[in-house]
Amino acid sequence: MATLDDEQIERLLGRSFERRTPTTITDLNDLLSELNEVRSQGFAFDREEHTLGISAAGVALPDHLGNPHAISIPVPTASFVDEESNITKHRLKTKAALSKLVEAKGRR
C-alpha cells in the first residue's frame, strides 16, 4: 500500500476497515499516518494486525516495468520480537539486491 498515494488507498479501502485482531488499524487516517512512516523508513511491520500470533516485516519495490511488488516474511510473534531488527536488516538487503537486478534489467 505504501507505493500508492493516499487518494488511491482511500478509493481502494474506504475510510474504515474490519478489525481482525486487537491491533488491526481500522481508521484511514491512522493507516495513512503509518504508511507515511513506512514510506520514509522503506519497510513495514505487521505486529499481529492481521493474525494473532503472527508478525512480519516487509519491503516494497517496483519491477523493471514499474509494477509494485512486496516481500514480507511472516514469523511467529514470539520469535519476531527478538529478531525484529535482524529480520528488517535482511529484508532491506534483499530489497537492495533486487533493486540492482531490476535496474540492470531496465537498462537492457
N, CA, C and O atoms as CSV, one atom per row, in Angstrom:
chain,resi,resn,atom,element,x,y,z
A,1,MET,N,N,0.805,-1.202,0.000
A,1,MET,CA,C,0.000,0.000,0.000
A,1,MET,C,C,0.845,1.261,0.000
A,1,MET,O,O,0.419,2.302,-0.501
A,2,ALA,N,N,2.043,1.167,0.563
A,2,ALA,CA,C,2.888,2.355,0.656
A,2,ALA,C,C,3.316,2.880,-0.710
A,2,ALA,O,O,3.766,4.021,-0.822
A,3,THR,N,N,3.181,2.055,-1.754
A,3,THR,CA,C,3.536,2.508,-3.097
A,3,THR,C,C,2.408,3.301,-3.746
A,3,THR,O,O,2.607,3.920,-4.792
A,4,LEU,N,N,1.228,3.287,-3.136
A,4,LEU,CA,C,0.080,4.044,-3.643
A,4,LEU,C,C,0.016,5.400,-2.956
A,4,LEU,O,O,0.535,5.568,-1.852
A,5,ASP,N,N,-0.625,6.374,-3.615
A,5,ASP,CA,C,-0.816,7.648,-2.928
A,5,ASP,C,C,-2.067,7.566,-2.051
A,5,ASP,O,O,-2.861,6.633,-2.179
A,6,ASP,N,N,-2.235,8.532,-1.173
A,6,ASP,CA,C,-3.309,8.498,-0.181
A,6,ASP,C,C,-4.692,8.396,-0.822
A,6,ASP,O,O,-5.556,7.684,-0.312
A,7,GLU,N,N,-4.908,9.091,-1.919
A,7,GLU,CA,C,-6.213,9.053,-2.577
A,7,GLU,C,C,-6.501,7.665,-3.151
A,7,GLU,O,O,-7.631,7.183,-3.077
A,8,GLN,N,N,-5.493,7.032,-3.716
A,8,GLN,CA,C,-5.674,5.676,-4.244
A,8,GLN,C,C,-6.026,4.708,-3.120
A,8,GLN,O,O,-6.874,3.832,-3.292
A,9,ILE,N,N,-5.383,4.865,-1.987
A,9,ILE,CA,C,-5.652,3.995,-0.841
A,9,ILE,C,C,-7.087,4.177,-0.366
A,9,ILE,O,O,-7.781,3.199,-0.088
A,10,GLU,N,N,-7.534,5.430,-0.272
A,10,GLU,CA,C,-8.909,5.672,0.172
A,10,GLU,C,C,-9.919,5.091,-0.808
A,10,GLU,O,O,-10.922,4.512,-0.390
A,11,ARG,N,N,-9.669,5.238,-2.106
A,11,ARG,CA,C,-10.583,4.664,-3.099
A,11,ARG,C,C,-10.609,3.139,-3.006
A,11,ARG,O,O,-11.659,2.521,-3.176
A,12,LEU,N,N,-9.477,2.550,-2.742
A,12,LEU,CA,C,-9.372,1.101,-2.669
A,12,LEU,C,C,-10.005,0.536,-1.400
A,12,LEU,O,O,-10.703,-0.477,-1.454
A,13,LEU,N,N,-9.764,1.187,-0.253
A,13,LEU,CA,C,-10.161,0.619,1.037
A,13,LEU,C,C,-11.340,1.293,1.722
A,13,LEU,O,O,-11.992,0.685,2.572
A,14,GLY,N,N,-11.620,2.540,1.363
A,14,GLY,CA,C,-12.630,3.299,2.097
A,14,GLY,C,C,-12.009,3.992,3.292
A,14,GLY,O,O,-10.790,4.154,3.356
A,15,ARG,N,N,-12.846,4.407,4.246
A,15,ARG,CA,C,-12.346,5.177,5.384
A,15,ARG,C,C,-12.241,4.366,6.673
A,15,ARG,O,O,-11.604,4.810,7.628
A,16,SER,N,N,-12.851,3.193,6.713
A,16,SER,CA,C,-12.746,2.349,7.907
A,16,SER,C,C,-12.663,0.892,7.471
A,16,SER,O,O,-13.105,0.525,6.382
A,17,PHE,N,N,-12.089,0.071,8.343
A,17,PHE,CA,C,-11.781,-1.299,7.966
A,17,PHE,C,C,-12.195,-2.259,9.067
A,17,PHE,O,O,-12.331,-1.880,10.230
A,18,GLU,N,N,-12.391,-3.504,8.675
A,18,GLU,CA,C,-12.775,-4.552,9.609
A,18,GLU,C,C,-11.633,-4.827,10.597
A,18,GLU,O,O,-10.470,-4.919,10.203
A,19,ARG,N,N,-11.973,-4.954,11.854
A,19,ARG,CA,C,-10.982,-5.316,12.872
A,19,ARG,C,C,-10.800,-6.826,12.849
A,19,ARG,O,O,-11.764,-7.573,13.018
A,20,ARG,N,N,-9.570,-7.279,12.640
A,20,ARG,CA,C,-9.249,-8.710,12.637
A,20,ARG,C,C,-8.630,-9.143,13.960
A,20,ARG,O,O,-8.831,-10.271,14.411
A,21,THR,N,N,-7.875,-8.238,14.576
A,21,THR,CA,C,-7.226,-8.508,15.860
A,21,THR,C,C,-7.293,-7.224,16.685
A,21,THR,O,O,-7.693,-6.186,16.160
A,22,PRO,N,N,-6.914,-7.267,17.954
A,22,PRO,CA,C,-6.914,-6.039,18.753
A,22,PRO,C,C,-5.961,-4.954,18.229
A,22,PRO,O,O,-6.123,-3.781,18.563
A,23,THR,N,N,-4.966,-5.338,17.410
A,23,THR,CA,C,-4.019,-4.329,16.900
A,23,THR,C,C,-4.265,-3.928,15.446
A,23,THR,O,O,-3.467,-3.192,14.867
A,24,THR,N,N,-5.355,-4.401,14.853
A,24,THR,CA,C,-5.687,-4.015,13.485
A,24,THR,C,C,-5.965,-2.519,13.407
A,24,THR,O,O,-6.695,-1.972,14.234
A,25,ILE,N,N,-5.381,-1.863,12.413
A,25,ILE,CA,C,-5.694,-0.455,12.145
A,25,ILE,C,C,-7.049,-0.433,11.451
A,25,ILE,O,O,-7.241,-1.107,10.439
A,26,THR,N,N,-7.988,0.337,11.990
A,26,THR,CA,C,-9.348,0.343,11.443
A,26,THR,C,C,-9.774,1.701,10.897
A,26,THR,O,O,-10.903,1.845,10.428
A,27,ASP,N,N,-8.898,2.693,10.948
A,27,ASP,CA,C,-9.238,4.050,10.533
A,27,ASP,C,C,-8.267,4.512,9.450
A,27,ASP,O,O,-7.057,4.322,9.570
A,28,LEU,N,N,-8.803,5.120,8.394
A,28,LEU,CA,C,-7.975,5.563,7.273
A,28,LEU,C,C,-6.886,6.524,7.720
A,28,LEU,O,O,-5.738,6.372,7.302
A,29,ASN,N,N,-7.202,7.505,8.553
A,29,ASN,CA,C,-6.188,8.477,8.966
A,29,ASN,C,C,-5.045,7.811,9.722
A,29,ASN,O,O,-3.884,8.173,9.533
A,30,ASP,N,N,-5.362,6.841,10.575
A,30,ASP,CA,C,-4.317,6.105,11.292
A,30,ASP,C,C,-3.463,5.301,10.314
A,30,ASP,O,O,-2.241,5.241,10.450
A,31,LEU,N,N,-4.114,4.687,9.330
A,31,LEU,CA,C,-3.385,3.919,8.328
A,31,LEU,C,C,-2.463,4.827,7.515
A,31,LEU,O,O,-1.300,4.491,7.292
A,32,LEU,N,N,-2.973,5.964,7.076
A,32,LEU,CA,C,-2.156,6.883,6.278
A,32,LEU,C,C,-0.967,7.400,7.075
A,32,LEU,O,O,0.124,7.570,6.531
A,33,SER,N,N,-1.178,7.646,8.348
A,33,SER,CA,C,-0.068,8.080,9.212
A,33,SER,C,C,1.014,7.003,9.269
A,33,SER,O,O,2.201,7.305,9.147
A,34,GLU,N,N,0.605,5.757,9.454
A,34,GLU,CA,C,1.582,4.666,9.489
A,34,GLU,C,C,2.257,4.498,8.135
A,34,GLU,O,O,3.461,4.246,8.079
A,35,LEU,N,N,1.514,4.631,7.051
A,35,LEU,CA,C,2.105,4.480,5.726
A,35,LEU,C,C,3.118,5.584,5.425
A,35,LEU,O,O,4.094,5.343,4.715
A,36,ASN,N,N,2.903,6.782,5.950
A,36,ASN,CA,C,3.906,7.843,5.790
A,36,ASN,C,C,5.214,7.444,6.449
A,36,ASN,O,O,6.290,7.702,5.908
A,37,GLU,N,N,5.128,6.818,7.610
A,37,GLU,CA,C,6.325,6.323,8.292
A,37,GLU,C,C,6.976,5.199,7.483
A,37,GLU,O,O,8.199,5.150,7.350
A,38,VAL,N,N,6.161,4.310,6.953
A,38,VAL,CA,C,6.667,3.204,6.130
A,38,VAL,C,C,7.404,3.760,4.918
A,38,VAL,O,O,8.486,3.285,4.576
A,39,ARG,N,N,6.830,4.752,4.276
A,39,ARG,CA,C,7.460,5.345,3.088
A,39,ARG,C,C,8.818,5.942,3.427
A,39,ARG,O,O,9.761,5.808,2.648
A,40,SER,N,N,8.932,6.599,4.577
A,40,SER,CA,C,10.213,7.219,4.932
A,40,SER,C,C,11.237,6.184,5.391
A,40,SER,O,O,12.430,6.360,5.144
A,41,GLN,N,N,10.805,5.112,6.051
A,41,GLN,CA,C,11.713,4.069,6.530
A,41,GLN,C,C,12.129,3.098,5.428
A,41,GLN,O,O,13.254,2.598,5.416
A,42,GLY,N,N,11.205,2.839,4.505
A,42,GLY,CA,C,11.475,1.878,3.450
A,42,GLY,C,C,11.057,0.457,3.788
A,42,GLY,O,O,11.322,-0.464,3.015
A,43,PHE,N,N,10.408,0.264,4.929
A,43,PHE,CA,C,9.934,-1.060,5.320
A,43,PHE,C,C,8.707,-0.917,6.204
A,43,PHE,O,O,8.426,0.150,6.750
A,44,ALA,N,N,7.981,-2.029,6.329
A,44,ALA,CA,C,6.748,-2.025,7.124
A,44,ALA,C,C,6.736,-3.205,8.080
A,44,ALA,O,O,7.406,-4.214,7.862
A,45,PHE,N,N,5.962,-3.054,9.137
A,45,PHE,CA,C,5.753,-4.129,10.093
A,45,PHE,C,C,4.280,-4.479,10.153
A,45,PHE,O,O,3.415,-3.620,9.980
A,46,ASP,N,N,4.008,-5.734,10.399
A,46,ASP,CA,C,2.675,-6.210,10.771
A,46,ASP,C,C,2.879,-6.880,12.121
A,46,ASP,O,O,3.423,-7.980,12.211
A,47,ARG,N,N,2.438,-6.209,13.149
A,47,ARG,CA,C,2.581,-6.745,14.503
A,47,ARG,C,C,1.219,-7.255,14.966
A,47,ARG,O,O,0.495,-6.593,15.710
A,48,GLU,N,N,0.906,-8.450,14.499
A,48,GLU,CA,C,-0.364,-9.104,14.801
A,48,GLU,C,C,-1.571,-8.268,14.377
A,48,GLU,O,O,-2.610,-8.312,15.035
A,49,GLU,N,N,-1.451,-7.521,13.305
A,49,GLU,CA,C,-2.566,-6.708,12.812
A,49,GLU,C,C,-3.535,-7.545,11.990
A,49,GLU,O,O,-4.726,-7.238,11.929
A,50,HIS,N,N,-3.035,-8.594,11.361
A,50,HIS,CA,C,-3.875,-9.439,10.514
A,50,HIS,C,C,-4.250,-10.742,11.216
A,50,HIS,O,O,-5.398,-11.182,11.144
A,51,THR,N,N,-3.275,-11.360,11.898
A,51,THR,CA,C,-3.497,-12.648,12.545
A,51,THR,C,C,-2.788,-12.668,13.889
A,51,THR,O,O,-1.603,-12.348,13.971
A,52,LEU,N,N,-3.503,-13.043,14.942
A,52,LEU,CA,C,-2.872,-13.161,16.249
A,52,LEU,C,C,-1.764,-14.214,16.203
A,52,LEU,O,O,-1.929,-15.283,15.616
A,53,GLY,N,N,-0.642,-13.893,16.827
A,53,GLY,CA,C,0.469,-14.830,16.886
A,53,GLY,C,C,1.425,-14.752,15.714
A,53,GLY,O,O,2.448,-15.438,15.705
A,54,ILE,N,N,1.109,-13.921,14.712
A,54,ILE,CA,C,1.959,-13.782,13.530
A,54,ILE,C,C,2.324,-12.315,13.340
A,54,ILE,O,O,1.450,-11.449,13.313
A,55,SER,N,N,3.609,-12.044,13.212
A,55,SER,CA,C,4.120,-10.706,12.899
A,55,SER,C,C,4.963,-10.811,11.636
A,55,SER,O,O,5.344,-11.909,11.232
A,56,ALA,N,N,5.256,-9.675,11.014
A,56,ALA,CA,C,6.020,-9.705,9.770
A,56,ALA,C,C,6.744,-8.389,9.564
A,56,ALA,O,O,6.372,-7.354,10.116
A,57,ALA,N,N,7.792,-8.461,8.749
A,57,ALA,CA,C,8.485,-7.276,8.245
A,57,ALA,C,C,8.476,-7.397,6.736
A,57,ALA,O,O,8.688,-8.482,6.194
A,58,GLY,N,N,8.231,-6.291,6.055
A,58,GLY,CA,C,8.154,-6.348,4.608
A,58,GLY,C,C,8.716,-5.116,3.940
A,58,GLY,O,O,8.839,-4.056,4.553
A,59,VAL,N,N,9.055,-5.268,2.677
A,59,VAL,CA,C,9.535,-4.165,1.848
A,59,VAL,C,C,8.770,-4.203,0.529
A,59,VAL,O,O,8.263,-5.247,0.119
A,60,ALA,N,N,8.698,-3.068,-0.115
A,60,ALA,CA,C,8.069,-2.976,-1.431
A,60,ALA,C,C,9.095,-2.436,-2.416
A,60,ALA,O,O,9.940,-1.613,-2.066
A,61,LEU,N,N,9.007,-2.910,-3.642
A,61,LEU,CA,C,9.883,-2.399,-4.683
A,61,LEU,C,C,9.220,-2.615,-6.030
A,61,LEU,O,O,8.425,-3.539,-6.197
A,62,PRO,N,N,9.549,-1.758,-6.995
A,62,PRO,CA,C,8.962,-1.917,-8.324
A,62,PRO,C,C,9.769,-2.910,-9.160
A,62,PRO,O,O,10.971,-3.080,-8.958
A,63,ASP,N,N,9.080,-3.566,-10.108
A,63,ASP,CA,C,9.800,-4.387,-11.072
A,63,ASP,C,C,10.311,-3.485,-12.196
A,63,ASP,O,O,10.157,-2.266,-12.126
A,64,HIS,N,N,10.909,-4.064,-13.217
A,64,HIS,CA,C,11.505,-3.262,-14.287
A,64,HIS,C,C,10.474,-2.486,-15.106
A,64,HIS,O,O,10.836,-1.591,-15.869
A,65,LEU,N,N,9.190,-2.824,-14.951
A,65,LEU,CA,C,8.130,-2.084,-15.632
A,65,LEU,C,C,7.464,-1.047,-14.726
A,65,LEU,O,O,6.584,-0.304,-15.160
A,66,GLY,N,N,7.895,-1.007,-13.463
A,66,GLY,CA,C,7.322,-0.066,-12.513
A,66,GLY,C,C,6.174,-0.622,-11.694
A,66,GLY,O,O,5.591,0.101,-10.887
A,67,ASN,N,N,5.831,-1.899,-11.883
A,67,ASN,CA,C,4.755,-2.515,-11.112
A,67,ASN,C,C,5.225,-2.788,-9.684
A,67,ASN,O,O,6.319,-3.320,-9.494
A,68,PRO,N,N,4.432,-2.441,-8.686
A,68,PRO,CA,C,4.868,-2.663,-7.296
A,68,PRO,C,C,4.758,-4.129,-6.885
A,68,PRO,O,O,3.827,-4.835,-7.272
A,69,HIS,N,N,5.728,-4.564,-6.098
A,69,HIS,CA,C,5.744,-5.907,-5.513
A,69,HIS,C,C,6.171,-5.776,-4.060
A,69,HIS,O,O,6.849,-4.818,-3.687
A,70,ALA,N,N,5.776,-6.732,-3.249
A,70,ALA,CA,C,6.153,-6.707,-1.837
A,70,ALA,C,C,6.749,-8.053,-1.445
A,70,ALA,O,O,6.350,-9.106,-1.943
A,71,ILE,N,N,7.708,-7.984,-0.545
A,71,ILE,CA,C,8.298,-9.178,0.047
A,71,ILE,C,C,8.096,-9.058,1.543
A,71,ILE,O,O,8.580,-8.119,2.174
A,72,SER,N,N,7.385,-10.007,2.099
A,72,SER,CA,C,7.078,-9.995,3.525
A,72,SER,C,C,7.419,-11.355,4.110
A,72,SER,O,O,7.155,-12.394,3.504
A,73,ILE,N,N,8.004,-11.332,5.282
A,73,ILE,CA,C,8.356,-12.572,5.962
A,73,ILE,C,C,7.517,-12.682,7.230
A,73,ILE,O,O,7.796,-11.994,8.211
A,74,PRO,N,N,6.496,-13.534,7.228
A,74,PRO,CA,C,5.716,-13.755,8.447
A,74,PRO,C,C,6.464,-14.696,9.390
A,74,PRO,O,O,7.063,-15.685,8.967
A,75,VAL,N,N,6.411,-14.363,10.665
A,75,VAL,CA,C,7.141,-15.104,11.698
A,75,VAL,C,C,6.246,-15.195,12.925
A,75,VAL,O,O,5.500,-14.256,13.202
A,76,PRO,N,N,6.297,-16.291,13.665
A,76,PRO,CA,C,5.573,-16.309,14.934
A,76,PRO,C,C,6.017,-15.116,15.801
A,76,PRO,O,O,7.210,-14.844,15.937
A,77,THR,N,N,5.057,-14.429,16.368
A,77,THR,CA,C,5.360,-13.215,17.126
A,77,THR,C,C,6.398,-13.449,18.217
A,77,THR,O,O,7.244,-12.588,18.457
A,78,ALA,N,N,6.346,-14.591,18.874
A,78,ALA,CA,C,7.313,-14.879,19.938
A,78,ALA,C,C,8.748,-14.816,19.411
A,78,ALA,O,O,9.641,-14.358,20.124
A,79,SER,N,N,8.983,-15.261,18.194
A,79,SER,CA,C,10.313,-15.187,17.585
A,79,SER,C,C,10.590,-13.802,17.020
A,79,SER,O,O,11.720,-13.318,17.069
A,80,PHE,N,N,9.562,-13.173,16.488
A,80,PHE,CA,C,9.717,-11.881,15.832
A,80,PHE,C,C,10.221,-10.817,16.800
A,80,PHE,O,O,11.069,-10.001,16.440
A,81,VAL,N,N,9.711,-10.822,18.008
A,81,VAL,CA,C,10.075,-9.803,18.987
A,81,VAL,C,C,11.589,-9.754,19.180
A,81,VAL,O,O,12.175,-8.673,19.233
A,82,ASP,N,N,12.220,-10.918,19.286
A,82,ASP,CA,C,13.668,-10.969,19.497
A,82,ASP,C,C,14.472,-10.729,18.219
A,82,ASP,O,O,15.625,-10.302,18.287
A,83,GLU,N,N,13.885,-10.997,17.071
A,83,GLU,CA,C,14.620,-10.933,15.804
A,83,GLU,C,C,14.187,-9.785,14.884
A,83,GLU,O,O,14.611,-9.736,13.729
A,84,GLU,N,N,13.362,-8.873,15.370
A,84,GLU,CA,C,12.804,-7.816,14.514
A,84,GLU,C,C,13.878,-7.039,13.757
A,84,GLU,O,O,13.761,-6.860,12.545
A,85,SER,N,N,14.905,-6.581,14.433
A,85,SER,CA,C,15.925,-5.781,13.746
A,85,SER,C,C,16.698,-6.626,12.740
A,85,SER,O,O,17.037,-6.134,11.664
A,86,ASN,N,N,16.982,-7.868,13.059
A,86,ASN,CA,C,17.692,-8.761,12.153
A,86,ASN,C,C,16.842,-9.063,10.918
A,86,ASN,O,O,17.340,-9.027,9.793
A,87,ILE,N,N,15.572,-9.356,11.131
A,87,ILE,CA,C,14.652,-9.624,10.015
A,87,ILE,C,C,14.556,-8.399,9.115
A,87,ILE,O,O,14.601,-8.522,7.891
A,88,THR,N,N,14.425,-7.230,9.709
A,88,THR,CA,C,14.313,-5.993,8.941
A,88,THR,C,C,15.588,-5.731,8.146
A,88,THR,O,O,15.527,-5.366,6.972
A,89,LYS,N,N,16.730,-5.916,8.777
A,89,LYS,CA,C,18.014,-5.706,8.101
A,89,LYS,C,C,18.115,-6.600,6.865
A,89,LYS,O,O,18.557,-6.145,5.809
A,90,HIS,N,N,17.719,-7.841,6.985
A,90,HIS,CA,C,17.800,-8.763,5.854
A,90,HIS,C,C,16.784,-8.433,4.764
A,90,HIS,O,O,17.077,-8.615,3.583
A,91,ARG,N,N,15.594,-7.951,5.135
A,91,ARG,CA,C,14.621,-7.531,4.123
A,91,ARG,C,C,15.180,-6.344,3.334
A,91,ARG,O,O,15.011,-6.277,2.116
A,92,LEU,N,N,15.838,-5.418,4.011
A,92,LEU,CA,C,16.409,-4.260,3.316
A,92,LEU,C,C,17.562,-4.682,2.404
A,92,LEU,O,O,17.718,-4.128,1.316
A,93,LYS,N,N,18.364,-5.647,2.830
A,93,LYS,CA,C,19.431,-6.168,1.960
A,93,LYS,C,C,18.831,-6.838,0.729
A,93,LYS,O,O,19.325,-6.661,-0.384
A,94,THR,N,N,17.774,-7.600,0.932
A,94,THR,CA,C,17.098,-8.249,-0.186
A,94,THR,C,C,16.546,-7.211,-1.148
A,94,THR,O,O,16.675,-7.349,-2.365
A,95,LYS,N,N,15.932,-6.173,-0.598
A,95,LYS,CA,C,15.378,-5.099,-1.435
A,95,LYS,C,C,16.484,-4.446,-2.255
A,95,LYS,O,O,16.306,-4.211,-3.450
A,96,ALA,N,N,17.613,-4.151,-1.639
A,96,ALA,CA,C,18.723,-3.516,-2.356
A,96,ALA,C,C,19.242,-4.414,-3.473
A,96,ALA,O,O,19.488,-3.943,-4.584
A,97,ALA,N,N,19.410,-5.701,-3.187
A,97,ALA,CA,C,19.901,-6.632,-4.203
A,97,ALA,C,C,18.917,-6.753,-5.366
A,97,ALA,O,O,19.320,-6.728,-6.529
A,98,LEU,N,N,17.645,-6.884,-5.054
A,98,LEU,CA,C,16.641,-6.984,-6.114
A,98,LEU,C,C,16.525,-5.692,-6.909
A,98,LEU,O,O,16.325,-5.725,-8.123
A,99,SER,N,N,16.650,-4.559,-6.238
A,99,SER,CA,C,16.592,-3.269,-6.934
A,99,SER,C,C,17.720,-3.160,-7.958
A,99,SER,O,O,17.515,-2.636,-9.053
A,100,LYS,N,N,18.916,-3.655,-7.605
A,100,LYS,CA,C,20.033,-3.650,-8.555
A,100,LYS,C,C,19.721,-4.527,-9.764
A,100,LYS,O,O,20.020,-4.151,-10.897
A,101,LEU,N,N,19.122,-5.692,-9.528
A,101,LEU,CA,C,18.758,-6.575,-10.631
A,101,LEU,C,C,17.711,-5.933,-11.532
A,101,LEU,O,O,17.804,-6.007,-12.758
A,102,VAL,N,N,16.725,-5.308,-10.921
A,102,VAL,CA,C,15.666,-4.641,-11.690
A,102,VAL,C,C,16.254,-3.495,-12.500
A,102,VAL,O,O,15.914,-3.307,-13.668
A,103,GLU,N,N,17.128,-2.741,-11.876
A,103,GLU,CA,C,17.768,-1.620,-12.568
A,103,GLU,C,C,18.581,-2.132,-13.768
A,103,GLU,O,O,18.516,-1.553,-14.852
A,104,ALA,N,N,19.334,-3.199,-13.578
A,104,ALA,CA,C,20.134,-3.775,-14.672
A,104,ALA,C,C,19.226,-4.278,-15.793
A,104,ALA,O,O,19.535,-4.092,-16.970
A,105,LYS,N,N,18.132,-4.901,-15.443
A,105,LYS,CA,C,17.199,-5.409,-16.452
A,105,LYS,C,C,16.585,-4.251,-17.227
A,105,LYS,O,O,16.366,-4.359,-18.434
A,106,GLY,N,N,16.303,-3.139,-16.540
A,106,GLY,CA,C,15.714,-1.980,-17.197
A,106,GLY,C,C,16.659,-1.305,-18.181
A,106,GLY,O,O,16.210,-0.628,-19.107
A,107,ARG,N,N,17.970,-1.484,-17.988
A,107,ARG,CA,C,18.943,-0.883,-18.895
A,107,ARG,C,C,19.171,-1.701,-20.149
A,107,ARG,O,O,19.791,-1.216,-21.095
A,108,ARG,N,N,18.686,-2.925,-20.176
A,108,ARG,CA,C,18.896,-3.796,-21.353
A,108,ARG,C,C,18.092,-3.349,-22.526
A,108,ARG,O,O,18.153,-3.968,-23.588
